[in-house]
């Protein structure tokens, strides 16, 4: 039989040796080994990275005028957005629509009976703000206010129109009166 009795000094010596071996293996496994593996991969990656860099340069060369195109598009967007309502909230923008419509009605000689704010809609980029108003006018005045709405510098669109015609006055002095209900929408940029 083998005598496995070790003196305390020998036990200490063996424990230190075993600890040093385990520490060496751990350092090799987690530090030195990956360095060798990564060094090998780097040699393979350099040609791939060169190809990628070459393709990036090719794309940049093809799109030299891209920054000019982007600046033109940004200017076009700014110009287009100048036709949006300037109110900072949907409520203020809707009041702006109401004021515009009142001025147009006054200039066209149209009598505004009622004005109603409808629920705003959201399409992601812009808020759509509908206002419904009821007017009384003759055909010429109605044509005039419709023209003013469609050609106004702020984007206003006529989404819905309902016209009822009725006779007004005595038989000898009958006039045609038009009661119109219009739904007009304005647009504002969505608050961020």
LOKOL-173071 format. One record per residue (C-alpha): residue in one letter; x, y, z. Coordinates in nm, 2 decimals, padded with zeros to 4 digits. Each point is the difference from the previous one (the first is absolute). Layout:
residues N
<rec rest="A" u="X" v="Y" w="Z"/>
...
end
This chain:
residues 192
<rec rest="X" u="00.00" v="00.00" w="00.00"/>
<rec rest="X" u="00.10" v="00.35" w="-00.07"/>
<rec rest="X" u="00.05" v="00.23" w="00.30"/>
<rec rest="X" u="-00.21" v="00.31" w="-00.07"/>
<rec rest="X" u="00.09" v="00.17" w="00.32"/>
<rec rest="X" u="00.15" v="00.34" w="-00.08"/>
<rec rest="X" u="00.16" v="00.23" w="00.24"/>
<rec rest="X" u="-00.15" v="00.35" w="00.03"/>
<rec rest="X" u="00.28" v="00.16" w="-00.19"/>
<rec rest="X" u="-00.05" v="-00.25" w="-00.29"/>
<rec rest="X" u="-00.37" v="00.06" w="00.00"/>
<rec rest="X" u="00.06" v="00.38" w="-00.02"/>
<rec rest="X" u="00.25" v="-00.05" w="-00.28"/>
<rec rest="X" u="-00.25" v="-00.22" w="-00.21"/>
<rec rest="X" u="-00.29" v="00.24" w="00.06"/>
<rec rest="X" u="00.22" v="00.29" w="-00.13"/>
<rec rest="X" u="00.10" v="-00.20" w="-00.30"/>
<rec rest="X" u="-00.36" v="-00.11" w="-00.08"/>
<rec rest="X" u="-00.12" v="00.36" w="00.05"/>
<rec rest="X" u="00.27" v="00.14" w="-00.23"/>
<rec rest="X" u="-00.09" v="-00.26" w="-00.27"/>
<rec rest="X" u="-00.38" v="00.09" w="00.03"/>
<rec rest="X" u="00.09" v="00.37" w="-00.02"/>
<rec rest="X" u="00.22" v="-00.06" w="-00.30"/>
<rec rest="X" u="-00.28" v="-00.20" w="-00.18"/>
<rec rest="X" u="-00.26" v="00.27" w="00.08"/>
<rec rest="X" u="00.22" v="00.28" w="-00.13"/>
<rec rest="X" u="00.08" v="-00.20" w="-00.32"/>
<rec rest="X" u="-00.37" v="-00.09" w="-00.05"/>
<rec rest="X" u="-00.15" v="00.35" w="00.05"/>
<rec rest="X" u="00.29" v="00.24" w="-00.10"/>
<rec rest="X" u="00.27" v="-00.15" w="-00.21"/>
<rec rest="X" u="-00.22" v="-00.25" w="-00.21"/>
<rec rest="X" u="-00.24" v="00.26" w="-00.12"/>
<rec rest="X" u="00.28" v="00.23" w="-00.10"/>
<rec rest="X" u="00.14" v="-00.27" w="-00.23"/>
<rec rest="X" u="-00.35" v="-00.08" w="-00.14"/>
<rec rest="X" u="-00.07" v="00.37" w="-00.06"/>
<rec rest="X" u="00.34" v="00.06" w="-00.16"/>
<rec rest="X" u="-00.08" v="-00.28" w="-00.25"/>
<rec rest="X" u="-00.34" v="00.15" w="-00.07"/>
<rec rest="X" u="00.15" v="00.34" w="-00.05"/>
<rec rest="X" u="00.21" v="-00.13" w="-00.28"/>
<rec rest="X" u="-00.31" v="-00.12" w="-00.17"/>
<rec rest="X" u="-00.21" v="00.31" w="00.07"/>
<rec rest="X" u="00.25" v="00.25" w="-00.15"/>
<rec rest="X" u="-00.08" v="-00.09" w="-00.36"/>
<rec rest="X" u="-00.37" v="00.00" w="00.08"/>
<rec rest="X" u="00.02" v="00.35" w="00.16"/>
<rec rest="X" u="00.20" v="00.12" w="-00.30"/>
<rec rest="X" u="-00.28" v="-00.12" w="-00.23"/>
<rec rest="X" u="-00.26" v="00.17" w="00.21"/>
<rec rest="X" u="00.19" v="00.33" w="00.01"/>
<rec rest="X" u="00.04" v="-00.02" w="-00.38"/>
<rec rest="X" u="-00.38" v="-00.05" w="-00.04"/>
<rec rest="X" u="-00.07" v="00.30" w="00.24"/>
<rec rest="X" u="00.23" v="00.22" w="-00.21"/>
<rec rest="X" u="-00.18" v="-00.11" w="-00.31"/>
<rec rest="X" u="-00.34" v="00.08" w="00.15"/>
<rec rest="X" u="00.13" v="00.34" w="00.11"/>
<rec rest="X" u="00.15" v="00.07" w="-00.35"/>
<rec rest="X" u="-00.34" v="-00.08" w="-00.16"/>
<rec rest="X" u="-00.19" v="00.22" w="00.23"/>
<rec rest="X" u="00.22" v="00.31" w="00.00"/>
<rec rest="X" u="-00.30" v="00.22" w="-00.07"/>
<rec rest="X" u="-00.21" v="-00.16" w="00.28"/>
<rec rest="X" u="00.06" v="00.28" w="00.25"/>
<rec rest="X" u="-00.12" v="00.26" w="-00.26"/>
<rec rest="X" u="-00.31" v="-00.21" w="-00.06"/>
<rec rest="X" u="-00.07" v="-00.03" w="00.37"/>
<rec rest="X" u="00.03" v="00.38" w="00.05"/>
<rec rest="X" u="-00.23" v="00.06" w="-00.30"/>
<rec rest="X" u="-00.26" v="-00.24" w="00.15"/>
<rec rest="X" u="00.03" v="00.17" w="00.34"/>
<rec rest="X" u="-00.06" v="00.34" w="-00.16"/>
<rec rest="X" u="-00.30" v="-00.14" w="-00.18"/>
<rec rest="X" u="-00.14" v="-00.15" w="00.32"/>
<rec rest="X" u="00.05" v="00.33" w="00.18"/>
<rec rest="X" u="-00.17" v="00.19" w="-00.29"/>
<rec rest="X" u="-00.29" v="-00.25" w="00.01"/>
<rec rest="X" u="-00.04" v="00.02" w="00.37"/>
<rec rest="X" u="-00.03" v="00.37" w="-00.01"/>
<rec rest="X" u="-00.36" v="-00.06" w="-00.11"/>
<rec rest="X" u="-00.08" v="-00.18" w="00.33"/>
<rec rest="X" u="-00.19" v="00.17" w="00.28"/>
<rec rest="X" u="00.23" v="00.18" w="00.24"/>
<rec rest="X" u="-00.18" v="-00.08" w="00.33"/>
<rec rest="X" u="00.21" v="-00.19" w="00.26"/>
<rec rest="X" u="-00.30" v="-00.21" w="00.11"/>
<rec rest="X" u="-00.29" v="-00.14" w="-00.19"/>
<rec rest="X" u="-00.24" v="00.24" w="00.18"/>
<rec rest="X" u="00.20" v="00.30" w="-00.10"/>
<rec rest="X" u="00.03" v="-00.12" w="-00.36"/>
<rec rest="X" u="-00.37" v="-00.06" w="-00.01"/>
<rec rest="X" u="-00.07" v="00.36" w="00.12"/>
<rec rest="X" u="00.23" v="00.11" w="-00.28"/>
<rec rest="X" u="-00.21" v="-00.19" w="-00.25"/>
<rec rest="X" u="-00.32" v="00.17" w="00.14"/>
<rec rest="X" u="00.16" v="00.34" w="-00.03"/>
<rec rest="X" u="00.10" v="-00.06" w="-00.36"/>
<rec rest="X" u="-00.35" v="-00.12" w="-00.09"/>
<rec rest="X" u="-00.16" v="00.30" w="00.17"/>
<rec rest="X" u="00.21" v="00.24" w="-00.20"/>
<rec rest="X" u="-00.06" v="-00.18" w="-00.32"/>
<rec rest="X" u="-00.38" v="00.00" w="00.07"/>
<rec rest="X" u="00.01" v="00.37" w="00.06"/>
<rec rest="X" u="00.19" v="00.07" w="-00.32"/>
<rec rest="X" u="-00.23" v="-00.22" w="-00.20"/>
<rec rest="X" u="-00.32" v="00.15" w="00.14"/>
<rec rest="X" u="-00.10" v="-00.33" w="00.16"/>
<rec rest="X" u="-00.20" v="-00.02" w="00.32"/>
<rec rest="X" u="00.15" v="-00.26" w="00.25"/>
<rec rest="X" u="-00.28" v="-00.17" w="00.19"/>
<rec rest="X" u="00.19" v="-00.25" w="00.21"/>
<rec rest="X" u="00.35" v="-00.13" w="00.04"/>
<rec rest="X" u="00.09" v="-00.33" w="00.16"/>
<rec rest="X" u="00.34" v="-00.15" w="00.08"/>
<rec rest="X" u="00.01" v="-00.38" w="-00.08"/>
<rec rest="X" u="00.24" v="-00.25" w="00.16"/>
<rec rest="X" u="00.35" v="00.02" w="-00.13"/>
<rec rest="X" u="00.15" v="-00.30" w="-00.18"/>
<rec rest="X" u="00.36" v="-00.11" w="00.01"/>
<rec rest="X" u="00.18" v="-00.16" w="-00.30"/>
<rec rest="X" u="00.34" v="-00.04" w="00.17"/>
<rec rest="X" u="00.18" v="00.31" w="-00.14"/>
<rec rest="X" u="-00.28" v="00.25" w="00.00"/>
<rec rest="X" u="-00.32" v="00.08" w="00.19"/>
<rec rest="X" u="-00.30" v="00.05" w="-00.21"/>
<rec rest="X" u="-00.23" v="00.26" w="00.15"/>
<rec rest="X" u="-00.36" v="00.01" w="-00.14"/>
<rec rest="X" u="-00.23" v="00.30" w="00.05"/>
<rec rest="X" u="-00.36" v="-00.01" w="-00.11"/>
<rec rest="X" u="-00.18" v="00.32" w="-00.07"/>
<rec rest="X" u="-00.34" v="00.09" w="-00.13"/>
<rec rest="X" u="-00.05" v="00.30" w="-00.23"/>
<rec rest="X" u="-00.28" v="00.18" w="-00.18"/>
<rec rest="X" u="00.09" v="00.15" w="-00.34"/>
<rec rest="X" u="-00.09" v="00.04" w="-00.36"/>
<rec rest="X" u="00.17" v="-00.21" w="-00.27"/>
<rec rest="X" u="00.26" v="00.27" w="-00.09"/>
<rec rest="X" u="00.10" v="00.04" w="00.37"/>
<rec rest="X" u="00.02" v="-00.37" w="00.05"/>
<rec rest="X" u="00.23" v="-00.03" w="-00.31"/>
<rec rest="X" u="00.21" v="00.28" w="00.13"/>
<rec rest="X" u="00.05" v="-00.15" w="00.35"/>
<rec rest="X" u="00.08" v="-00.34" w="-00.15"/>
<rec rest="X" u="00.26" v="00.15" w="-00.22"/>
<rec rest="X" u="00.15" v="00.19" w="00.29"/>
<rec rest="X" u="00.03" v="-00.32" w="00.21"/>
<rec rest="X" u="00.16" v="-00.20" w="-00.27"/>
<rec rest="X" u="00.26" v="00.27" w="-00.09"/>
<rec rest="X" u="00.09" v="00.12" w="00.35"/>
<rec rest="X" u="00.37" v="-00.01" w="00.09"/>
<rec rest="X" u="-00.06" v="-00.22" w="00.30"/>
<rec rest="X" u="-00.11" v="-00.35" w="-00.11"/>
<rec rest="X" u="-00.37" v="-00.03" w="00.04"/>
<rec rest="X" u="-00.21" v="-00.26" w="-00.17"/>
<rec rest="X" u="-00.37" v="-00.04" w="-00.05"/>
<rec rest="X" u="-00.07" v="-00.36" w="00.12"/>
<rec rest="X" u="-00.38" v="00.02" w="-00.01"/>
<rec rest="X" u="-00.26" v="00.24" w="-00.13"/>
<rec rest="X" u="-00.38" v="-00.02" w="00.02"/>
<rec rest="X" u="-00.21" v="00.27" w="-00.17"/>
<rec rest="X" u="-00.37" v="00.06" w="00.04"/>
<rec rest="X" u="-00.18" v="00.25" w="-00.23"/>
<rec rest="X" u="-00.32" v="00.17" w="00.10"/>
<rec rest="X" u="-00.21" v="00.29" w="-00.13"/>
<rec rest="X" u="-00.01" v="00.31" w="00.21"/>
<rec rest="X" u="-00.25" v="00.29" w="-00.02"/>
<rec rest="X" u="-00.34" v="00.06" w="-00.16"/>
<rec rest="X" u="-00.09" v="-00.14" w="-00.34"/>
<rec rest="X" u="00.08" v="00.33" w="-00.18"/>
<rec rest="X" u="00.33" v="00.05" w="00.17"/>
<rec rest="X" u="00.12" v="-00.36" w="00.05"/>
<rec rest="X" u="00.37" v="-00.06" w="00.05"/>
<rec rest="X" u="00.19" v="-00.32" w="00.03"/>
<rec rest="X" u="00.19" v="-00.05" w="00.33"/>
<rec rest="X" u="00.25" v="-00.28" w="00.06"/>
<rec rest="X" u="00.06" v="-00.16" w="00.34"/>
<rec rest="X" u="00.33" v="-00.18" w="-00.02"/>
<rec rest="X" u="00.18" v="-00.21" w="00.26"/>
<rec rest="X" u="00.37" v="-00.03" w="-00.07"/>
<rec rest="X" u="00.26" v="-00.22" w="00.17"/>
<rec rest="X" u="00.34" v="00.17" w="-00.04"/>
<rec rest="X" u="00.32" v="-00.16" w="00.12"/>
<rec rest="X" u="00.33" v="00.16" w="00.09"/>
<rec rest="X" u="00.33" v="-00.18" w="00.08"/>
<rec rest="X" u="00.26" v="00.05" w="00.27"/>
<rec rest="X" u="00.32" v="-00.18" w="00.07"/>
<rec rest="X" u="-00.03" v="-00.26" w="00.27"/>
<rec rest="X" u="00.15" v="00.13" w="00.33"/>
<rec rest="X" u="00.30" v="-00.21" w="00.10"/>
end
